[in-house]
């Protein structure tokens, strides 16, 4: 019981953090790519829908509905030799407002010789005052083929939201047989004193995409693909470059657009070009 001179003391409220981890290994069996090992914990779930193609399609799900400060999400993917895998997400990943901590997502991907893996998550939406760090580490063996995509959208367009403050750091490392072939760090520190609309930053754009293709193709084949991508991106704020020599080259595509709708419209034909005989993930068409 308190008297008039006592001051009540309340313990500070602590928010529960979400932590999830999912592992998927794919093997070649009976002429098809099949699940070899699957493990999921916390809010990380993996679903394998039925498809008519010869690639295994995996859908990653964050059941917490988004990421905020202190949350962690880890994915591990192992594409065995001569397998074909397409990985996507059930929906856009939402990065909610943080009180100071940074949310974290890590993806570790390994490709065996003769395999292909297409990493095609849907958009990541950074809310105002969101803080997020994302890491993508890929190890490619032999003549495997990897296609990686990441999309960032600043604010919820339907709500008319702008991002006045926030932090975003995207880190890519791709290696072939142990040799580093691609390193990319993209970092935005958004604050009132930083002009994100300046010509050296995003200008009028609020959606950006990076796509990297690492294949054993020769320089001539890659140059033909670059030409095809540039044709698709004509009259857009996008571009494509081929970097590297025969058998160790890569193709990098970057696109910026005022909205995620316009970005998708420009991006999907480019993805289909790289997918070849494989179909777009079903969730991208919903």
N, C-alpha and C positions, 0 to 999 in steps of 0.2 A: 504494500500500500504506500502511495506517495503522499508526502505532505507538500506544502506550498513551496518549500525550498528545494525540493528534488527536481532534477531534470531527467526525463526519460531518455534512454539511449536506444537507438534502433540500429540493428545490423544492416549494412548496405545490401540492397537486393543484388543477387547475382543471377545473370541470365544463363539458362542452360544452353550449352553449345552442342552442335550436331557434328558427329564424326562418322564418316562412312568410308568403306573400302571394298572394292570389287575386283575380282581376278577372273580372267577368261583365257583359257588356252585352247587353241584350235588345231586339230590334226587332220591329215588326209587319210580317208578310209573309204573303201568301196567306191572310188571315183568321185567322192564328194568331200567337201570341207565340213567337219563335224566337231561337236564339243568334245574336248579331251578332258578339261577340268574347269569347273566353275565354282567360285566361292564369293559370297557377299555378306557384308556385315553392316550394322548401323543403318543409316539412311541410304546406302548405296545398293541399288538393285540392277540386275541385268536380265533382259528378256530377249528371247530368240524367236522372232515371228516366223511363220511359215512363208517361204518364198518359192518361186518357180525357177529362179536363177541357180547357177552353180556356185555362187558365193554364199557364205554364211553371213547373215545380217544380225548384228547385235545392237540392241537399244539400251542405252544407259539411262538410269532414272535416279534422280535425287528426290526421295520421298519427303524431304523436309520442305520442299517448295522453293528453295533458294538458299543463298549463302550470305551470312553476315559476319561481323568481326569475330574472330576466334574459331569459326567453323573450319573443318578440314574435309576434303574429299579426295580420295586416291583411287586411281584406276591402273590396273596392270593387265596388259594384253600381250599374249604370246602367240604369234602366227607361225605354226610349224611349217616345215618345208613343203612346198608345192600346195599350200592352201591359199584360199581367196576369201578375204573377210572385209565386210563393210561395217563400220561402227558409226553410230549416230546417237543423238539424244532424243528423249521423248518430247521435249519441249525446250523453249528458251531457258537458259539459266539466268536467274535474277540475283543481282548482287545488291542486297538491301543496305540501308543506312547503318553505319557503324558508329559506336560511341568512342572508338579509338583503335581497337584491334583490327587486324587485317585477316580477311578470309583467304583460304588457301586451297588451290586445286592442283594436284599432280597427276600426270599421266606418263606411265613408263611403258614403252612399246618395243617389242622385239620381233623381228621378221627373220624367219629361216630362209635358206637358199631356195630360190624358185617360187617364193610366195609373193602375195600382194596384199596390202592392207590400205584401206581408204578411211582416213580419220575425218569424219564429216559431222561434227556436232552442230546443232542449230545455234542461233545467236546467243551471245552473252549480253545482258542488259545491265548497265551500271546505273543504279539509282543515285539521286543526289546524296552526297556524303557517304557513298559506298567506298569501301577499301578492299582491293582484291589483288592477289598475286597468283599467277597461273604458270605452271611449268610443264613443258612437253619435252621428254627425253626419248629419243628413238635410236635404236640400234638395228641396222640393216646388214644382212649377211649375203655374200655372193651376189647373185643377179636378181635379188628381190626388188620389188617396186613399192614405194611408199608415196601416198598422196595425203598431205595434211592441210587442214583448213581451220581457221579460227576467225570468228566475226565478233566485233564489238559494236554495240549501240549505246549511245549516250542518252539516257533518259527514256521515259515511257512516252512514246509519241502520242498515243491515244489520250493521255492525260495532259498533253501540252507541257510536259515536264522538261526543264532544262537542268543540267548538272552544273551547279555553281561551285561546288566543292567535291573533291573526290581524289582517289588514288588508284592507279591501275598499272600493273607491271606484268608484262607477258614475256616469258623467257623460253626460247626454242634451242635445242641442241640435237642435231641429227648426225649420226656417225655411220659410215659404211666400213665394215670389217675393222672397226676400231679407229679409223681415221675420221676426224671431224670434217664434215662436208657442208654443214650449215649451222650458223650461230646467229641468233637474232634476239635482241632485247628491245622491247617497245615499252616506254614508260610515260605515263601522263600524271602530272601533279596538277590537279585542277584547283584553282583558288581564285578569288575575286581579282587579285593583282595579275593573274596570268590570262592573257587574251587568247582563248582557244579558237576564236574566230579569225585570228590573224592569218596572213597569207603564208607564213612559214609553218602553220599548224594545220588545222582542219578547215579553215574558211567557213563556208556555209554547210559543210558536211557534218553529219552526226552518226554516220554508220561507216565502218571500215572493215575490210576483209583482207586477209593474207592467205595465200594458197601456195604451197611448195610441193613440187613433184621431184622425187629422187628415183631415177631409173637407170638401168644399164644401157640405155639407148645411145647410139652414136650421135655426134654433134649435128649431122645433117638432119636426122629424124627430129631432134629437139628443135632445130631451127624452123622446120616445117610446122611444128606444133606452136612455136612462138608466133609465127605468122598467122596461124589460124586463130589463136587467142586474141591477137591485136585486131584482127578483123571483127571478131565478136564484140570487142570493147571500143570500137570506133564511136566517136561522139560521146564518150563517157570519161570520167576522171579515173581511168584505170590504165595499167600498163603491164607488160610482161617482158622478162629478160631470161636469157639462157646464160648460165655461168658454169664453167668447167670444161674439161676435155672429154674425148670419147670414153664412154663407159663409166665415167665418174662425174657426169654433169648433173645439173639440176635446173629446174625451171621455176622461177618465182613470179607470182602474179599478185598485184596489189590493186584494190579497188576502193574508192571512196564515193559516197553518195549522201544526199540530204536526208534520206530516210531508209529504214530497213526494207520497206516495200520496193523502192527503186533499186536498192542494192541486190536483193534477191532476183529481181527481174534481169539484172545484168549478169549475176553470178551463176545462176542455174545452167545456162547454156555452156558456160566454161567448164563447170563440173561434169556435165554430160560428155563433153569432149574428152576429158581425161578418163572417165569411167569406161568408155568404149562399149563393149558388149554387156557390161553390167548395168542394171537398172538403178535409178535413183532410189534411196531409202523411202519406204512407203510413208513414213511420218512427215517427210518433206512435202508430200502432196496433200496432206489433210488440211 
